[in-house]
Amino acid sequence: REPPRGGRARSPGGRRRKMAPGCGRFFCTAGRGLEPFLAREVRARLGATEVDCVSGKVFFSTEAEPGELRKLKSGERLFLLLKRHPPLAVSRDRGRMLHEMKSLVLEEPESWLDVLSVWRNLHGGKGQKDGVCEESKLPLKRKPEEETNGTTKRLKAEQEREVVSEEGQAEAGGKRMAAESSRSEECWAGGKMCSEKPPQGSGEQPAGREQPSFRVSCRCSGAIAKVLPSQELGRALGIALTKQFGWRADLRDPELEVFVHLNDIHTVVGIPLFRLSLASREYIRTAGLRSTIAWAMASLAEISAGACVLDPMCGLGTILLEAATEWPDACYWGADISDSQLEGADVNIRTAGLGDKIELLKASVKALPWPSESFDAVISDIPFGKKFKITKDVQLLPDVLQEMERVLRVGGTAVLLLSQELHQRMDGLTKGAAQHSPAGTSGAATEALGSSGKSSSLLGRAEESFLGSSQTCCGSLVLDGVYGVSLGKTAAFIHKYRKVSTDGNP
C-alpha cells in the first residue's frame, strides 16, 4: 500500500533517509482563501519544493535559513512537519482510537529525533525558549467600533486555547490511565519540569544532549471531535512521549511544543518554529487591517520600481506599510478623511521607519487632490458600514470608484477589498468594462468565487435598478481576478482590476 505522507523520508530501497541538517519539511497555516498566495510565496521567497495546498495549510520543503522563513508574509504559524497521515478512522471505542493515535505518532522514533535535530539547528544549536526570534510587543488594539486586527485576535485565541488545553490536561492528570506508569503520569500532569532524572525512553537519545521540556497542544475538528476530546488526546500523547524519549513535561513554559491536528482531511503533527504568529508585524504599532490580507492585496498590484501607489482610504496605513516594506523602491501616498486614522497611520509609519517612503494627507476619496492618471496602482480596503454590513453608504460607491478610476493610469492596477454585498454590486458597476475584454469574466475569476460567487442577476429589483443607473460609471476598469478571503467570521473578496483605454486597448 502507498506509504503515508509526512515527516518520514525514505530512499528508493525502502530504508529511512536521514534528514539533512538545516533542511526540513514544513507546513504553514493560512487564513481561508490565502493558501494560493502562501503557496506562491514559499516558492518565490524560499525556493520551496513539494508544495501542497489543503484548506488552511500549505506543506512544503526548503533549505531556507530561519531569517528567510521568518519573512513569510501571507502565513500565520510555521511548523516543522513530523507526521502527515490520512484521517484517523472514527470508532466508538475511544480507547482503541487513543491507542491507534499513539502508535501512529510514535512509529519510527528516529523521525522524531531527526526533526528535533533540525529544530535545534534552526535555533542555532540551542533549545532556547525564545525561539529563533525575540518576541515582539503585541499591536495596540483599535477602538471597539473599528475593525480589529486579525493578528491580535488570532494570538489571543491561541493563548486561550493553550490555557484551556493546560487546564484540561492538568484536570485529567488526577485520574490514572490504564497501562501508564504512575511516574510518567505525575510528571505530565504536574505541569512543570520534574526535578528528578526523567525515565529513559525506548527510542534513541542523542548523546550529550539535554532533553527538552515540552507540551502537547491538540485540536480535533470534524467527526473525530465528537468522539475524542482534545484534552484527553493531548494528555495521552504527552505521557507516551515522556515514556518514549524521556522528555520533561512543562505545560506552562516549555522549550518545545508539539502540535497535533486531527480532522476529516488528515492527521498532522508538527513543531512550531516560532512562538509568535508570522502575521505579528514588529513594524506595526497599532493594528489595522489584517496584515496577511494587506500583503496579499499589495502582491496583486504588480508594484515595480519607481511606481506610484495610492491608498485613498488608508485608515491606519496597514496596506501601505505592507507594500512599502516588501517593495521599497516605489513611492506611496495615503489619504483619509479621518484625523484620528491619519494620526494612527503616521505613528505606524514612523515606527516602521518608512517616513521617507509614504506620504499622508487629509482628503476625501470623492475628491482626490491629484491630477488624472497620477498613479500606477490603487489599493484600498473599502470600509463601508460597520464591520462590513451594507448601509446607505453604498450609494456613494459609484462616486468613489469613478475617482479611483480617474487617478489611475491606463494599464495600471486597482485592488479593492470588498464585503460580500459590495462584491455583488461591483459586477454591475464595471459591467460595461467587461464588454471590452474577456478578462472581465475570466474562468480564473469564476473559479476563485466558488460556490459563494453570485452575479448581479440574483439581486433584487431595487438593486438591479441601482446597478442599471450606474453600470457604466467605471467603463475602463476590467476585472482581472476575484479572490474570496476570510476576515474572522466575515467573508470578504479581493477584486483586481486593470484600467484600459476607452477603445479597449491597455
C-alpha positions as CSV (number, residue, x, y, z in Angstrom):
1,R,0.0,0.0,0.0
2,E,1.1,3.6,-0.5
3,P,3.0,4.9,2.5
4,P,1.5,7.9,4.3
5,R,2.9,11.3,3.6
6,G,4.7,13.0,6.5
7,G,7.8,13.7,8.3
8,R,9.5,10.4,7.5
9,A,11.8,10.3,4.5
10,R,12.8,7.1,2.7
11,S,15.2,6.1,0.0
12,P,14.0,4.2,-3.1
13,G,15.2,1.0,-1.5
14,G,12.8,1.5,1.4
15,R,15.4,2.4,4.1
16,R,14.8,5.6,6.0
17,R,16.8,8.5,4.7
18,K,18.1,10.8,7.5
19,M,17.0,14.4,7.2
20,A,19.9,16.7,6.3
21,P,20.8,19.3,8.9
22,G,19.2,22.7,8.3
23,C,16.8,21.2,5.7
24,G,13.3,20.1,6.5
25,R,9.7,19.6,5.6
26,F,7.4,22.3,6.9
27,F,3.8,23.4,6.9
28,C,2.3,26.8,7.5
29,T,-1.2,27.7,8.4
30,A,-3.1,30.4,6.4
31,G,-6.3,32.2,6.6
32,R,-9.1,30.9,4.4
33,G,-8.5,32.0,0.8
34,L,-4.9,32.9,1.3
35,E,-3.5,29.4,0.7
36,P,-2.7,30.1,-3.0
37,F,-0.9,33.3,-2.1
38,L,1.1,31.4,0.5
39,A,2.0,28.6,-1.9
40,R,3.3,31.2,-4.5
41,E,5.2,33.0,-1.8
42,V,7.1,30.0,-0.4
43,R,8.1,29.0,-4.0
44,A,9.3,32.6,-4.8
45,R,10.8,33.6,-1.5
46,L,12.2,30.3,-0.2
47,G,12.7,28.3,-3.4
48,A,10.4,25.7,-1.8
49,T,9.6,22.3,-3.5
50,E,7.0,19.7,-2.9
51,V,4.4,22.4,-2.3
52,D,1.0,21.1,-1.4
53,C,-2.1,23.2,-0.5
54,V,-5.0,22.0,1.6
55,S,-7.7,24.0,3.4
56,G,-5.9,26.2,5.9
57,K,-2.4,24.8,5.4
58,V,0.4,24.7,2.9
59,F,3.0,22.0,3.1
60,F,6.5,22.4,1.5
61,S,10.2,21.6,1.7
62,T,13.0,24.1,1.8
63,E,16.6,24.6,2.9
64,A,16.0,28.2,3.8
65,E,17.5,29.7,6.9
66,P,15.4,30.9,9.9
67,G,15.8,34.5,8.9
68,E,14.3,33.8,5.5
69,L,11.5,31.7,6.9
70,R,10.5,34.5,9.3
71,K,10.0,36.8,6.3
72,L,6.9,34.9,5.1
73,K,4.0,37.5,4.9
74,S,0.9,35.6,3.9
75,G,1.1,32.8,6.5
76,E,0.0,32.5,10.1
77,R,2.1,29.9,12.1
78,L,5.0,28.0,10.7
79,F,5.7,24.4,11.8
80,L,8.3,21.7,11.2
81,L,6.4,18.7,9.9
82,L,6.7,15.5,12.0
83,K,3.8,13.4,10.6
84,R,1.1,13.7,8.0
85,H,-1.3,10.8,7.6
86,P,-4.9,10.2,6.3
87,P,-7.6,11.0,8.8
88,L,-7.9,8.7,11.8
89,A,-10.7,6.2,11.5
90,V,-13.6,7.1,13.8
91,S,-14.6,4.4,16.2
92,R,-17.0,4.1,19.2
93,D,-14.1,2.6,21.1
94,R,-12.3,5.7,22.4
95,G,-9.5,3.6,24.0
96,R,-8.8,1.9,20.7
97,M,-8.6,5.3,18.9
98,L,-6.2,6.6,21.6
99,H,-4.0,3.5,21.1
100,E,-4.0,3.9,17.3
101,M,-3.2,7.6,17.6
102,K,-0.2,6.9,19.9
103,S,1.0,4.2,17.6
104,L,0.7,6.5,14.6
105,V,2.5,9.4,16.2
106,L,5.3,7.3,17.8
107,E,6.1,5.0,15.0
108,E,9.7,5.3,13.8
109,P,11.1,7.2,16.8
110,E,14.1,8.2,14.7
111,S,12.0,10.6,12.7
112,W,11.3,12.5,15.9
113,L,15.0,12.7,16.6
114,D,15.7,13.9,13.0
115,V,13.1,16.7,13.2
116,L,14.3,17.6,16.7
117,S,17.8,17.9,15.3
118,V,16.6,20.2,12.5
119,W,14.7,22.2,15.1
120,R,17.9,22.6,17.2
121,N,19.9,23.6,14.1
122,L,17.4,26.2,13.2
123,H,17.6,27.6,16.7
124,G,21.3,27.9,16.5
125,G,22.0,24.6,18.1
126,K,20.2,25.5,21.3
127,G,16.7,24.7,22.6
128,Q,16.1,28.3,23.7
129,K,12.6,29.1,24.8
130,D,12.6,32.4,23.0
131,G,12.9,30.6,19.7
132,V,14.7,31.8,16.6
133,C,13.4,35.3,17.2
134,E,12.6,37.6,20.1
135,E,9.0,38.0,21.0
136,S,7.7,41.5,20.0
137,K,5.1,43.5,21.7
138,L,1.6,42.9,20.5
139,P,0.0,45.6,18.4
140,L,-2.3,48.0,20.3
141,K,-6.0,47.4,19.9
142,R,-8.2,49.6,17.7
143,K,-11.4,51.2,19.0
144,P,-14.2,48.7,19.5
145,E,-16.3,50.1,16.7
146,E,-13.4,49.8,14.2
147,E,-12.2,46.6,12.6
148,T,-9.8,44.7,14.9
149,N,-6.6,43.4,13.5
150,G,-6.8,39.6,12.8
151,T,-3.3,39.1,14.2
152,T,-4.2,40.2,17.7
153,K,-7.4,38.2,17.6
154,R,-5.6,35.1,16.5
155,L,-2.8,35.4,19.1
156,K,-5.4,35.9,21.8
157,A,-7.4,32.9,20.6
158,E,-4.2,30.8,20.5
159,Q,-3.3,31.8,24.1
160,E,-6.9,31.0,25.2
161,R,-6.7,27.6,23.5
162,E,-3.4,26.9,25.2
163,V,-4.8,27.8,28.6
164,V,-7.9,25.6,28.1
165,S,-5.6,22.7,26.9
166,E,-3.4,23.2,30.0
167,E,-6.4,23.2,32.4
168,G,-7.9,20.2,30.7
169,Q,-4.6,18.2,30.9
170,A,-4.0,19.3,34.5
171,E,-7.5,18.2,35.5
172,A,-7.2,14.9,33.7
173,G,-3.8,14.4,35.4
174,G,-5.6,13.4,38.6
175,K,-7.0,10.3,37.0
176,R,-5.0,7.2,36.4
177,M,-4.9,5.7,32.9
178,A,-4.5,2.0,32.5
179,A,-1.2,0.7,31.2
180,E,0.6,4.0,32.0
181,S,3.2,4.3,34.7
182,S,2.4,6.5,37.8
183,R,5.8,8.2,37.4
184,S,5.1,9.4,33.9
185,E,1.5,10.4,34.7
186,E,2.6,12.6,37.6
187,C,5.4,14.2,35.6
188,W,2.9,15.1,32.8
189,A,0.0,16.2,35.0
190,G,2.2,18.3,37.2
191,G,2.7,20.9,34.5
192,K,6.4,21.5,35.5
193,M,9.8,20.1,34.9
194,C,10.5,17.1,37.1
195,S,13.4,17.7,39.5
196,E,14.4,14.0,39.3
197,K,16.1,12.5,36.3
198,P,13.3,11.6,33.8
199,P,12.8,8.0,32.7
200,Q,14.8,6.8,29.7
201,G,12.6,6.0,26.7
202,S,12.9,3.2,24.3
203,G,13.9,5.4,21.4
204,E,17.4,6.6,20.6
205,Q,18.8,9.5,22.7
206,P,21.2,12.0,21.2
207,A,24.5,11.8,23.0
208,G,25.4,14.7,25.2
209,R,22.0,16.4,24.7
210,E,19.8,17.6,27.5
211,Q,16.2,16.5,26.8
212,P,13.8,19.4,26.1
213,S,10.8,20.3,28.1
214,F,7.6,20.1,26.1
215,R,3.9,20.5,25.9
216,V,1.3,18.9,23.6
217,S,-1.4,21.1,22.0
218,C,-4.2,19.2,20.3
219,R,-7.0,20.4,18.1
220,C,-9.7,18.0,16.9
221,S,-12.4,19.0,14.5
222,G,-15.0,17.3,12.3
223,A,-16.3,13.8,13.1
224,I,-13.4,12.9,15.3
225,A,-14.1,15.8,17.7
226,K,-17.4,14.2,18.7
227,V,-15.7,11.1,19.9
228,L,-12.1,12.1,21.1
229,P,-11.7,15.2,23.2
230,S,-8.6,17.3,22.5
231,Q,-7.5,17.4,26.2
232,E,-7.7,13.6,26.6
233,L,-5.7,13.0,23.4
234,G,-3.1,15.6,24.4
235,R,-2.6,14.1,27.8
236,A,-2.2,10.5,26.4
237,L,0.3,11.7,23.8
238,G,2.2,13.7,26.4
239,I,2.6,10.6,28.6
240,A,3.6,8.5,25.6
241,L,6.3,11.0,24.6
242,T,7.7,11.2,28.1
243,K,8.0,7.4,28.2
244,Q,9.4,7.1,24.7
245,F,12.1,9.8,24.8
246,G,12.4,10.9,28.5
247,W,11.3,14.4,27.7
248,R,10.1,16.6,30.5
249,A,6.6,17.8,30.6
250,D,6.2,21.6,31.2
251,L,2.7,22.9,30.4
252,R,3.5,26.5,31.4
253,D,6.8,27.4,29.7
254,P,8.0,24.6,27.5
255,E,11.0,24.7,25.2
256,L,9.2,22.6,22.7
257,E,5.6,22.5,21.7
258,V,4.1,19.5,19.8
259,F,1.1,20.5,17.7
260,V,-1.4,17.8,16.8
261,H,-4.4,18.5,14.5
262,L,-7.0,15.8,13.6
263,N,-9.8,16.4,11.2
264,D,-11.7,14.8,8.4
265,I,-8.9,15.6,5.9
266,H,-5.8,14.4,7.6
267,T,-3.8,13.9,10.8
268,V,-0.9,16.3,11.2
269,V,1.8,16.6,13.8
270,G,4.3,19.4,13.9
271,I,6.6,21.6,16.0
272,P,6.1,25.4,15.8
273,L,9.2,27.1,14.6
274,F,8.4,30.5,16.2
275,R,6.4,31.4,19.3
276,L,4.6,34.3,17.6
277,S,2.5,34.1,14.5
278,L,4.1,35.2,11.3
279,A,1.3,37.7,11.0
280,S,2.5,39.6,14.0
281,R,4.5,42.5,12.4
282,E,7.1,44.2,14.5
283,Y,6.8,47.3,12.4
284,I,3.1,47.9,13.0
285,R,2.4,49.6,16.3
286,T,-1.4,50.0,16.1
287,A,-3.2,47.2,14.3
288,G,-5.5,47.9,11.3
289,L,-6.5,45.6,8.5
290,R,-5.2,42.0,8.9
291,S,-1.6,42.2,7.8
292,T,-1.7,39.0,5.7
293,I,-4.7,40.3,3.8
294,A,-3.0,43.6,3.2
295,W,0.1,41.9,1.9
296,A,-1.9,39.7,-0.4
297,M,-3.6,42.8,-1.8
298,A,-0.3,44.5,-2.4
299,S,1.1,41.4,-4.1
300,L,-1.7,41.6,-6.7
301,A,-0.9,45.3,-7.5
302,E,2.2,44.4,-9.6
303,I,4.3,47.1,-7.9
304,S,7.5,47.8,-9.7
305,A,10.5,50.1,-9.0
306,G,9.6,53.7,-9.4
307,A,5.8,53.1,-9.4
308,C,3.4,55.5,-7.7
309,V,0.9,53.8,-5.4
310,L,-2.1,55.2,-3.7
311,D,-4.4,54.0,-0.9
312,P,-7.2,56.7,-1.0
313,M,-8.9,55.3,2.2
314,C,-5.7,54.3,4.1
315,G,-7.1,54.1,7.7
316,L,-4.1,53.2,9.9
317,G,-1.9,52.5,6.8
318,T,-1.6,48.8,7.0
319,I,-1.7,48.3,3.2
320,L,0.9,51.0,2.6
321,L,3.1,49.5,5.3
322,E,3.0,46.0,3.9
323,A,3.6,47.3,0.4
324,A,6.4,49.7,1.2
325,T,8.2,47.1,3.4
326,E,8.1,44.5,0.6
327,W,8.5,46.8,-2.4
328,P,10.6,49.7,-1.1
329,D,11.6,51.1,-4.5
330,A,8.2,52.6,-5.2
331,C,6.6,55.8,-3.9
332,Y,3.4,55.6,-1.7
333,W,0.7,58.0,-0.8
334,G,-2.2,57.6,1.6
335,A,-5.3,59.7,2.1
336,D,-8.1,59.6,4.6
337,I,-10.9,61.9,5.8
338,S,-10.4,61.0,9.5
339,D,-7.9,62.9,11.6
340,S,-7.6,60.0,14.1
341,Q,-6.9,57.5,11.4
342,L,-4.2,59.6,9.9
343,E,-2.6,60.2,13.3
344,G,-2.5,56.4,13.9
345,A,-1.1,55.8,10.4
346,D,1.6,58.4,11.0
347,V,2.6,56.7,14.2
348,N,2.8,53.3,12.4
349,I,4.8,54.8,9.5
350,R,7.3,56.4,11.9
351,T,7.6,53.2,14.0
352,A,8.4,51.3,10.8
353,G,10.9,53.9,9.7
354,L,9.1,54.5,6.4
355,G,8.6,58.2,6.7
356,D,10.6,58.8,3.5
357,K,8.6,56.2,1.6
358,I,5.0,57.1,2.5
359,E,3.3,60.5,2.4
360,L,-0.1,61.1,4.1
361,L,-2.7,63.8,3.6
362,K,-6.2,64.5,4.6
363,A,-8.6,64.2,1.6
364,S,-11.9,62.8,0.7
365,V,-11.9,59.8,-1.6
366,K,-14.7,61.5,-3.6
367,A,-12.4,64.5,-4.4
368,L,-8.8,63.3,-4.5
369,P,-6.3,66.2,-4.9
370,W,-4.3,64.6,-7.7
371,P,-4.4,65.1,-11.5
372,S,-5.9,62.4,-13.6
373,E,-3.7,59.3,-14.3
374,S,-1.2,60.0,-11.5
375,F,-0.8,56.5,-10.1
376,D,0.3,53.1,-11.4
377,A,-1.7,51.3,-8.7
378,V,-4.6,52.0,-6.4
379,I,-5.1,49.6,-3.4
380,S,-7.8,50.1,-0.9
381,D,-10.0,48.4,1.8
382,I,-13.4,50.0,1.2
383,P,-14.8,50.3,4.7
384,F,-18.5,50.7,4.0
385,G,-20.7,50.1,7.0
386,K,-19.9,48.8,10.5
387,K,-18.0,45.5,10.2
388,F,-18.8,45.2,6.5
389,K,-22.6,45.5,6.9
390,I,-24.1,47.2,3.9
391,T,-25.6,50.7,4.6
392,K,-26.9,53.6,2.7
393,D,-23.2,54.5,2.1
394,V,-23.3,52.1,-0.8
395,Q,-24.9,54.9,-2.8
396,L,-21.6,56.6,-2.7
397,L,-19.8,53.6,-4.2
398,P,-20.1,54.9,-7.9
399,D,-18.5,58.2,-7.0
400,V,-15.7,56.5,-5.1
401,L,-14.9,54.2,-7.9
402,Q,-15.0,57.0,-10.5
403,E,-12.5,58.9,-8.6
404,M,-10.2,55.9,-8.2
405,E,-10.5,55.2,-11.9
406,R,-9.7,58.9,-12.7
407,V,-6.4,59.0,-10.9
408,L,-5.3,55.5,-12.1
409,R,-3.1,55.4,-15.3
410,V,-4.1,53.4,-18.3
411,G,-2.5,49.9,-17.8
412,G,-2.5,50.4,-14.0
413,T,-4.0,48.1,-11.5
414,A,-6.7,48.6,-8.9
415,V,-7.0,46.2,-6.0
416,L,-10.0,46.5,-3.7
417,L,-11.2,44.6,-0.6
418,L,-15.0,44.3,-0.5
419,S,-17.7,42.8,1.6
420,Q,-19.9,40.1,0.1
421,E,-22.7,42.7,-0.6
422,L,-20.3,45.2,-2.3
423,H,-18.7,42.3,-4.2
424,Q,-22.1,41.5,-5.7
425,R,-22.7,45.2,-6.7
426,M,-19.3,45.6,-8.3
427,D,-20.2,43.3,-11.1
428,G,-22.8,45.7,-12.2
429,L,-20.7,48.8,-11.8
430,T,-17.9,47.5,-14.0
431,K,-20.1,45.5,-16.4
432,G,-19.5,48.0,-19.2
433,A,-15.8,47.3,-19.0
434,A,-16.2,43.6,-19.3
435,Q,-17.6,44.1,-22.8
436,H,-14.1,45.3,-23.9
437,S,-12.2,42.2,-22.7
438,P,-12.8,38.5,-21.9
439,A,-10.8,39.1,-18.7
440,G,-13.8,40.7,-17.1
441,T,-15.5,37.2,-17.0
442,S,-12.4,35.0,-16.9
443,G,-12.5,31.4,-15.8
444,A,-9.9,32.1,-13.1
445,A,-12.2,34.7,-11.5
446,T,-15.2,32.5,-11.7
447,E,-13.2,29.6,-10.1
448,A,-11.9,31.9,-7.3
449,L,-15.5,32.8,-6.4
450,G,-16.5,29.2,-5.9
451,S,-20.0,28.4,-4.6
452,S,-20.3,31.8,-2.8
453,G,-20.0,33.8,-6.0
454,K,-23.2,35.5,-7.2
455,S,-23.9,37.5,-10.3
456,S,-25.8,40.8,-10.3
457,S,-28.8,38.9,-11.9
458,L,-29.5,37.4,-8.5
459,L,-30.1,40.8,-6.9
460,G,-33.5,42.2,-6.1
461,R,-35.3,44.7,-8.2
462,A,-34.2,47.7,-6.2
463,E,-30.6,46.6,-6.5
464,E,-31.0,46.0,-10.3
465,S,-32.3,49.5,-10.6
466,F,-29.3,50.9,-8.7
467,L,-26.9,49.0,-10.9
468,G,-28.7,49.8,-14.1
469,S,-28.4,53.5,-13.5
470,S,-24.6,53.3,-12.8
471,Q,-23.2,50.3,-14.5
472,T,-21.1,52.3,-17.0
473,C,-19.6,54.6,-14.3
474,C,-16.3,52.8,-14.4
475,G,-16.1,51.7,-18.1
476,S,-12.3,51.5,-18.2
477,L,-11.9,49.1,-15.3
478,V,-11.7,45.5,-16.4
479,L,-12.0,42.7,-13.9
480,D,-8.8,40.7,-13.7
481,G,-9.4,38.4,-10.8
482,V,-11.6,37.8,-7.7
483,Y,-10.3,36.1,-4.6
484,G,-12.5,35.0,-1.7
485,V,-10.9,35.5,1.7
486,S,-11.9,35.5,5.4
487,L,-11.8,38.2,8.0
488,G,-12.5,36.2,11.0
489,K,-16.2,35.3,10.8
490,T,-16.7,37.7,7.9
491,A,-16.4,36.7,4.3
492,A,-14.7,39.2,2.0
493,F,-13.5,39.4,-1.6
494,I,-10.4,40.9,-3.2
495,H,-11.1,42.4,-6.6
496,K,-8.3,43.1,-9.1
497,Y,-8.9,45.4,-12.0
498,R,-6.8,46.7,-14.9
499,K,-7.5,50.0,-16.5
500,V,-7.8,50.0,-20.2
501,S,-8.3,52.9,-22.7
502,T,-11.8,53.7,-23.8
503,D,-11.2,51.7,-27.1
504,G,-10.4,48.6,-25.0
505,N,-6.6,48.6,-25.5
506,P,-4.3,48.6,-22.4
